[in-house]
């Protein structure tokens, strides 16, 4: 099942927004952990559980 798009691709921001589905997987990352996501993986960044914490995201686009 493909994620549902909530905002079509915006070339000025280089982003497409998707709706978060409660049935999605969640990954519990701790300090020092990282996660690699591929272009086919829709994701909801900056979600924290419990106490608020700083979430940093780096996007690296590699031409295939």
GIZI-V89935 format. One record per residue. N is the residue number from 1. NEAR is the number of other ideal C-beta (glycine too) atoms within 12 Angstrom. D_LAST is the distance of its C-alpha to the last C-alpha in Angstrom with 2 decimals. Layout:
n->{N N}
near->{NEAR NEAR}
d_last->{D_LAST D_LAST}
This chain:
n->{1 2 3 4 5 6 7 8 9 10 11 12 13 14 15 16 17 18 19 20 21 22 23 24 25 26 27 28 29 30 31 32 33 34 35 36 37 38 39 40 41 42 43 44 45 46 47 48 49 50 51 52 53 54 55 56 57 58 59 60 61 62 63 64}
near->{7 11 18 16 14 16 12 12 13 12 8 6 11 11 18 19 19 21 16 18 16 8 10 17 14 15 17 12 21 12 10 7 11 14 19 14 18 12 15 10 16 23 27 22 20 14 17 16 13 8 6 9 13 9 18 15 15 11 14 11 10 8 5 6}
d_last->{24.24 21.78 22.50 24.69 23.55 26.24 24.86 22.52 19.49 20.91 18.98 21.37 20.52 16.89 18.07 19.18 22.11 23.05 26.43 26.95 28.30 31.00 29.82 26.48 25.96 26.89 26.09 28.91 27.57 30.14 30.42 27.99 25.65 22.02 19.66 15.90 14.72 11.54 10.78 13.18 15.80 18.25 20.40 23.65 23.61 26.82 28.95 31.62 34.27 37.77 38.47 36.26 33.81 31.21 27.63 24.94 21.34 18.50 15.20 12.35 9.20 6.27 3.79 0.00}
